[in-house]
Amino acid sequence: MSELSEILFKNIKDTKYYEEIYPKRNLPEDAIVTRFAPSPTGFVHLGSLFASLVASKVSEQTGGVFFLRIEDTDQKREIENGVIGIIDSLNEFGIVADEGATGENTEKGIYGPYKQSARKEIYQSFAKQLVGQGLAYPCFCTEEQLEETRKKQEEQKIRPGYYNVWTKCRNLNLEEIENKIANGEKYVIRLKSNGREDRKARVSDIIKGKIEFPENDQDIVLLKSDGIPTYHFAHAVDDYLMRTTHVIRGDEWMSSLPIHIQLFEYLKFKLPKYAHISPIMKDEDGGKRKLSKRKDPEAAVTYYSEEGIPKEAVIEYLLNIANSSYEGWRKQNPNSAISEFKLELNKMNISGALFDMVKLLDISKTVISKFNAEEVYKRVYEWAEKYDEELKEMLDKEPDYAKKIFGIERGNAKPRKDIAKWKDIKYSIEYMYDEKYNPKYEFQHIKEAEDIKEILKKYLDVYNDNDDKDTWFNKIKDLSESLGYARETKQFKEEPDKYKGHVGDVSMVLRVALTGRQNTPDMYEIMKILGKENIEKRFNMI
C-alpha cells in the first residue's frame, strides 16, 4: 500500500511535518478552542450568528481561542466578496475571532492557512497516510457509472450509496490502478470503511446528551478528482491540526456524526467534544419550522442592520435563546457587561427556540433606553448615512437640536422605552421639525372646536419657558379647574357628573395641538425644546 500511496501522492510531505508545525496549543487545561467555519456561498444566517456567538462566548470565558475558518472547497457556489461579507457580519455584532481570516486574502494566527482552498497539500498528506495504511483507495467510477448504480439500488429498493458489493473500485490491484492512471482516467480518493449498518456509533453530545446512529459503511469520497477535499475529510484534518476542543455547530450536521467519528478513528485523532445547536424556529399556522433563508427576511443578519436594531439588542436576544437563565441574570445585573454572564452549553435548548420578534424589539427598547442623547444621535446618523438620506439631512441641519430631541426622557431613573429601531426614528421625531410637521388632529374627549380654542388661548396666556416641571403642570391643573375640568383625575372618577372632564383631557388637547399626535414623549420637555414662539404658531394653526 505504501507503493500505491507514493504513486498517487508524489512529493507530498509526511503527516509528521504538519504535526510539528501545528503543535498543541499552550493553553490552560480547561481552555476551550472553538471555531466558526462557514462557506462563502451567501449571506450569514441568524442561526450561524447564534452558533458563532455561542462558540466565541464559551472560548472567551475559559481563556481559550475562537477562530474563523473559511470552508471554501465548494468553489462553484462561492459568491463574490463572500469572505468579506462573513467577516463584516460578525464584526457588525461585535464577534471578532482571535485567529483566522481577516479579509479575502489576509489572516491572523499561526494555525493557518485558515481558508481550506489554501490547505490542499495538507489534506493530501493525510489522504496519502490513509492509502498507505490500506484505509483509502482511488476510485475511477464515472458519474454515469455511479448514476447507473443508484438506479439499480432504487429498482431493488435498497439504500443508495457506495458500499459493500457496490464498491467497484475497492479491490483493484496495483497494476489495474497504474493502467487506469496511465490511460488518463480521473479518480477520487475514497475511504475504505469497515463500518456496518447493524452496529451503532455512539457519542455524548454536550447539548443533546447521549446519541447513537448506525455506523458509517459508505466508502465516502475524501478527495475529489481535482485533489480538493470534501467537507467531511477537511473538517476532521483541520479541527485536529488547529487543535479544536469543541465543535459547536447546527444540529443539521448530526447525521454526519458516524462519518466524522470514523474519520477521527482512522486518522488516530482525538475526537473533539460535540455540541449540536438546535435551529431557531418560526411559528407558522400553529406549527413550527426552521427560520428560512428563502421565506424569512429576519433570517439574514443584514436584516437587523437595515432595520436599525442595535447589535447589543440582537446579542442580548440570542443569549436569551441560548440559556434560559440569562433573562433572570440580566434583571439582577441590568448594567453588567455580557462577558460577566457564564454561558453553559449543557443548559441550551434541545428542541430549538421559537423566534420572537416582539421579544427582540422589547429588548431593543431597553437597550436603546440606556443610550445617552449623544450615543443615540451617533447611532442614528450612522444608520441614516446608509439607509435614509432624508433623515440624514434632518440630522445634519441642526445636530444640537436633534440631540435635544433625543435627550427627551433620557438619563433618568425611568428612561423612555418607545424606540425599538432606528428605522422608526424619522417618524418618531418629524413632528419636531416644522418642514416635516404634518399633523392629524384627532382629539379625544374634548372635541368641540370652541372648547379646544379656549384651552389653547388661555394656556398661552400662562405658559412660561422658564417654569420648572412642577410649576408647568400646576398651571395646566389651574387652567383645567378654571374651565370646569377636575384638576385631578381621581376627583373626576369620584364625581364625574360635577366636571366636564379632567386634567388629562385638557393635557391631551395641548398634546394633539402641539404635535398632531396622541402619544408622544414627555410634553414638558417637548415644549421646552420647541419654545413659546413655536408653540404659539402651532396652536394658532387649529
N, C-alpha and C positions, 0 to 999 in steps of 0.2 A: 504493500500500500504506500510505502514511502516513495517508491519509484513513481507511482501514479501521481502523488502529490507534487513531485518535482516536475513532472510533465505538465501538469495543469497550472502550476504556480511557480514559474521560473523567476528567480531574482526577488522573491518575496521574503521579507525578513521573518525570522523566527518569532514566535509569540513572546519569548523571554525578553526580547528587545522592548516590547511595549509594556511588559510588566515592570521593567526597570525605569522607563521614562514616565510612567504613571504610577508612582508609589502610593502606598496607603497614606491617607491624609493625617496630618499631625493635629488631631482634634481631641477634645475631652472624650472620655469613653462613652458618655451618653449623648454626644452631639449627633444630631440628625442631619443627613445630607439628602436634600430633595432636589427635584428638577421640574421644570415646566418644559415640555417637549412638543411644541405644536408644529404643524406643517404649514408652510406659507401659501395656502391654497384658497384663502378667503378671509373674511372679517373674523375677529376674535369673538367667540360666543360668550354669553354671560356665564355659562357653565364652565368654560375654560378659565375665565377670570376668577371664578369661585375656586376652582381647583388650584390655580396658581397662588391665590391668597392663602388658602389653607397650607399649601406646601411651604410658602415663604414664612408664614407665621410660625409653624412648628419648628422650622430650622432656626429661625431667629431666637426663639425663646429657649433653645437648648445650646446656643453658641455654635451652631452648625453652619452649613453652607446651602444656599439656594442658587441653582444655576439655570440658565436658559440655553437649551439645546434646540437647534433648528433641524427638524427631521424632513429634509428636502430630497428624499430618494425618489419620490414620485414627481419628477420634474415636468411631466406633461401637464399636470394640474396646477403647477405653480403660477401665481399671479404676479404681475409687475409690482415692485415695491412691497411684496408680501412680508418680508422680514422687518422692514421699517414699520409697517403697519402693526405688526405684533408688538414690537418694542415700544412704539408710541402709545399703543393701547394700554400696555402695562404701566408705563410711566405716568400716563394720564391719571391713573388711580393710585399712584404712589408705590407701585410694586417694582422695585429695582433689584435686579439679580446681582448677587455677589460676584458671579462669574458668568461667562457666556457671551453670546452675540450682543454687540452694541450697535451694529449697523449692518448694511448689506454685506460688507466685506471687512468689518472690524470686530474685535472681540477683546475680552479681558480674561485672565486666568491661565493657569499652567496645565490644565487638563484638556485643552483643545487639540485640534480644531473643534469648535462647537457646532459646526454645520456638517451633517453627515455626508454631504456630497464631497467634502474635503478629506474624508477618512477612508477612502476606498481601499487603500493598501492595508489598513489595519484590519478591516473585515476579511480581506483575502488571506491575511496571515492566520487568522483563527479558522477560516474555512480550510486552509491547507492543513492545519493541525488535525481537524476532524477527518479529512480524507486520509491522512496518514495513519490515523487510528482505526480506519475502516468504519467510521461513523457517518461518512458522507460520500457522495459519488456524483459523477457527471451524468446528466440525463439529456438525451438527444431527441426526445419526443417533440414533434412539431405541434403547433396549435391545432392543426387538422386532426392529428392522431389523438390528442387529448380530448377534442370535441367528440370524436368517434367513441372513445372510451366512455365519456359522460353519457352519450345516448344509449349505449349498451346497458349501462348501470340503471338508467331510467327505465328502460324496457323491462329489465329484470326486477325493478322496484327495490333496488338496494342503494345503500348510502353512496353518494358520489365521492370521488376523490382518487388520489394516487396512493394506494395502499395494498398490501397483501399481493394477490395474484395479478393486480393491475399495474404493478411496478415493472414495466417492460425493460427498463434500463438498469435495474438494481444489480443484476448478476452478470453484466457484461464483463468479459475478461479484458486484460490489459491490451492484448493485440486488437480486439474489436474496437476498443476505445481509441487506440492510436490510429487505426484506419479511418474511423469516423472523423477524427480531428484533421487528419491529413487530407480528407476529402472536403474539408471546409464546412462540415456540419456544425451548426450552432448548438450550444448546450447551456444548461443551467446546472448549478450545484444543488443537489438535494440532500436533506438529512436522511440517514438510514435509520428509521425508527424501529425500536424493538418493543414499542408500546402495544398494548392490547386493549380493545374497547371494553372487554369484560372485566378489566381491572380499574381501580379507582386512583385518581391523582388527588391528593388531599393537601390543603393549605389552610393556615389560620390567618384570616383577614382581620386587620385591626378594627375595621368598621362593621363588616358583615359577620364576623365570627368564623367558626369552622365551616368550610365549604368543601365539597368534593365533586369531581367530574370524572367521566370516563377518561382513561389515559389517551394520549395522542398516539394514534397508529398511522398517521399520514406521513408520507415522505415529503415534507414541506420543502419549498424552494428556499434556499439560503441566499444564493447569489443569482441574480438574473443573468441573461446572456451577455449583457454589457458589463458584467462584473459589479454592478450596483446591488447592494443587499436589499432584502425585503425588510419590512418594519420589524418583524419578529426577531430576526437574527441581529440586525443593527442595534436594537434596543438592549438585547442581552449583553452584547460586547461593550456597548457604551456605558451602560449602567454599572458594569463591573469595573471597567478601567477608570471611570470617573468617580468610582467609589460611592455610588448611590446607596444609602442605607434603607431608604423608604421610597417606594414607588407609589405616589399618590396620583390617582387618575380616575376618570369616569368609569362607572361600572359597565359600560358597553364593552370594555376590554376583559371582563371576567371570563367570557367564553374562550379567550385566548390563553388563559392560565395554564392549561395542560401542556400547550406548546412551550410556553415560557419556562415552566418548571423543568420540562425535559431538556431544553436548551442549556439551562444553567447546570443541570446534572451532567450532560455530555461534555460541556466545556470545563467542568470541575470548578465552577464558580460558586461562591457562597450566595445562596438565594436571599435577595433583599426582602424586607418586610413589605407587604402589600396593604394598601388602604384604598378600597374602591368606593368612590363617592357616588351616591345616588343622584340622579338627574334632578334639575329644577323642573317642577311640573306646572302645567297650566290647566285651570278649570275650564271645561268646555261641555256645555249641555249636561251638567251634573256629573260628568265623568272627568277623568284626568288623562292628560297626555303630556309628553315631553315638550318643553319650550322649544319651538321650532324656528330654525333659520328662515324657512320659507314662509311661514304663516305669521310670525310674531315680530314686529319691529323691535320690541324690547329685548329680543334675543341677542341683538348686536350691541356690543358695548359702546359703539359710536352713538347709539340712540340717546344715551344719558348725557353725553356731551352736547348733542344737538338740542336736547330739551333744556339743558342748563340745570341738571340735577347735580349738585356738588359731589365730587368724588368721595368726600367723607361720608355722605349720606349713603351712597351705594355700598361702601365698605362696611359701614355700621349695619346696614340691612343684611349683607351677606354673612356677617358674623352672627347675626340673629338666627339665620338659617343654619349656620354651622353648629352652634351649640345653644341649646335651649336655655342654658344658664346665663347666656350673655345679657339678655334683657334685664334680668334681676341685678346683675353686676353693674350694668350701666346706670340703673336707677340709684344704686348705692354709691356709685362713683361718677356723678354726672360730668365732672370736668377732668377726669383722668384720661391719659393717652391710651389708645387701644393696645399699645405694647405691654401695658400692665395686666391685660387680661390673658390668662393662660388657656389656650385652646386645647381641647382634649379630643383626639381622633376617635377614641372608643365611645365618645358620647355624641357622635354625629348621627343624624337621622338615617335609619336603614332603608326606609321606603321612598324617600325623596320629598322635599318640602314643596309646598304649593306657592307659586309666585303670587305675591300680593302687592299690587301697585299702590293701593290705598295705604298700606302699612309703610311702604317705601317713602311715599310722599309725606306721610306723617313724621317719619324720622327726619326727612329732609327739612321740614318746617322747624323742627327742634334744632337741627344743626345750623341752619341759617339764622335762627334767633340768637345764637351765641356770637355771631359776627358783629363787629362794630361797623359804624357807617362807612369808614374808610375801606374796610375789607369788602363790604357789600359793593361799594362803588367800583373797586378794583376788579372784583369777580364779574360783575355785570358788564363792565366796559370790555373786558377781555372776551366775554361771550358775544357781546354785540358786534365786536370787530369781525367776528367770523360769520355770524348768523343774522344780524339785524342792523342794517345800515341806518334806518330811521331812528332807532333807539340810540345808536352811537352818536348821531348828530344831536339828539336831545341832551345827551350827557356832555358832549363837547361844548355845547353852547354856554352852559353855566355850571362847571363842575362843583363849585362850592354850594350852589343852590341844590343840586342833585344830592349832595352829601347830607344837607339838612333834611331833605325828604327821607333819605334812607335812615337818618338818625331818629325818626319818629318812633317813640315807644321802644327804644333800644338802649341797652346798657343799664337797665334797672332790674329789680328782683324778678319781675314777671314780664320779660320782653315779648313783643308781638310775635305771633306764630301764624301769620297769614300768607307768608311767601313760601312756596314749595319748590319753585324752579325759576330760573332766570327768564325763561320764555314767557312767564306771566307778568314780568316786571312792567313792561310797557303799559299794559292795561291798568295795572295797579297804581301807576303814578301819573298817567297822562292828564288826569283832571287837574293836576297841579301846574300844568303848562297852558297858558291862555290860548296859544295857537293850536293846541290839541284838544282843548276843552269843548266837549260836545254833550252837554247834559241831557239826561232824560228825567224830567221832574215827575217822579212817582211818589207823591206824598202818601202818608199812611192814614192816621186817624183824623188829622186836621186837613181838610181838603178844600174848604171854601176859600176862594181867591181873596176875599176881603180880610178874612181871618189871617191868612198867610202874610198878606202885605202889611197888616197891622203889627204882627210879630216882628217882621224884618225891620220895619221902620223904627219901632221902639227899641229894638235891640241895638241898632246902630247908634242911637242916642246915648246908650250907656257903655258901649264897648270901648275898651282902652287896651292898646297893645302892651302896656306896661303892667297890667294886672297879673298877679300870680294865679295859679290854677284854682285855688280855693275862692279867691275873690271873683274870678271869672265865672265860676259855676254858681256862686251865690247870686250873682247878678241875673243869671238865667232863671234861678228859682224865684227871685223877686219879681222878675218880669212875668213869669208864669202866674204867680199869685195875683198880680195886679190885673191880669186879663181873665181871671176866673178859672185858672187851672190849679190843681193841687201842687204845692211846691215839693211834695214828697210822693213817690209812687204808693207808699204804704197808706198815706192819707186817702188817696183816691180809691184804693181797694176797700178801705173800711167804710167810706161814704161816697160811692160812685154817683149817686144822684145829686150830690152837692156841688160837683165840679164838671166843667166842660171836658176835662181830660187831666193829664198830669204833666209834670216837668219833662218826662221822657218824650211826650208827644211834641212839646214845644222844641225840644232839642232836635227831634227828627226833622222838623221844618227847617231849622237852621242848617242841619247837615245836608239835606237834599238841595236846598237853595244854594249852598256854598259849593258842593261837589257834584251835584247831579246824581248822587248815589245814596242808597240807604245804609250801606255798610262800608265803613272806612276806618282807618286807624284813628287814634285819639284826635278829636276835633279841636281841642285847645291847642295842640301842637301844630295842627294844620293852619289854624288861624294865625298863629304867631309867625309862621313862615310866609303866608300869603300877605299879611299886613292889612291894615284897615282900609287903605285905598282900594285894594283888590277885592276885599270883602264887600265893600260898598258897591263896587262896579258889578259884582256878580248878583248881589241882592236886587239891584235895580233892573236886572235882566228879567226878573219874574213878572 
